[in-house]
Amino acid sequence: MYVGTKRSPEKIIGLWVMSFGLYGIYWLAQTFTELQKNRNQGISGGSYAVLAILFPPLALSACWLLPSYVGKLYAENGKLEQISSCWGAILFLPTLALWAIVAMSYLIISAGGSMGENSMYTMGAVLTIAVGINIFLLYNWLKKIQLQINEFWDGASV
């Protein structure tokens, strides 16, 4: 049985944020490759990386695919499936709603004509809050998934 690499969720999210998402593509590609090697099925890491770079909106499929693959990894090995594709909704749906609110805020603020200095500060605050919430959601999504993967690799290496 193939055993993948255990990783720290904190290190992953830190590198993800500092590299403006590039490390995220690398981490997802590596994780998909490890899961594919263990399960002998699923999308390869290289295919995901190409998809993420050439078609970024389609890359959002990782929100559902990765937790689904981790859940199937557990189920195929006779363990209790603790995570599934529904876990992707924790990241995707609030993010979608959050950015819709940001877009509507921009439209409301700029509806009065040219945006004044106070309006720009307000929009900056809205964007800062939105990015902070997004990073919080991403961290929680990533932590749950990576800890499940780490737990599986611990059990598989025994």
Residue pairs with C-beta under 8 A, 6 or more apart in sequence:
1 38
1 156
2 34
2 37
2 38
3 38
3 153
3 156
3 157
4 31
4 34
4 35
4 37
4 38
4 149
4 153
5 30
5 34
5 153
6 149
6 150
6 153
6 154
7 27
7 146
7 149
7 150
8 146
9 139
9 142
9 143
9 146
9 147
12 23
12 24
12 27
12 142
12 146
13 135
13 138
13 139
13 142
13 143
15 23
15 27
16 23
16 24
16 27
16 138
16 142
17 135
25 49
25 52
25 53
25 59
26 49
28 45
28 48
28 49
28 52
28 62
28 66
29 45
29 46
29 48
29 49
29 52
30 45
31 45
31 66
31 149
32 42
32 43
32 44
32 45
32 47
32 48
32 65
32 66
32 69
33 44
33 45
33 46
34 45
34 149
35 42
35 66
35 69
35 70
35 73
35 149
36 42
36 43
36 44
36 45
38 73
38 156
39 69
39 72
39 73
39 76
42 65
42 69
43 65
48 59
48 62
51 58
51 59
51 61
52 59
52 62
60 92
63 88
63 89
63 91
63 92
63 141
64 85
64 88
64 92
65 85
65 88
66 88
66 145
67 83
67 84
67 85
67 86
67 87
67 88
67 144
67 145
68 84
68 85
68 88
70 83
70 145
70 148
70 149
70 152
71 81
71 82
71 83
71 84
71 85
72 81
73 149
73 152
74 80
74 81
74 82
74 83
74 148
74 152
75 81
77 152
77 156
79 152
79 155
82 148
83 144
83 145
83 148
87 141
87 144
87 145
88 141
90 137
90 140
90 141
91 137
91 138
91 141
94 133
94 137
95 134
95 137
98 130
98 133
98 134
99 130
101 126
101 130
102 126
102 127
102 130
105 122
105 123
105 126
106 123
106 126
109 115
109 119
109 122
109 123
110 119
112 119
115 123
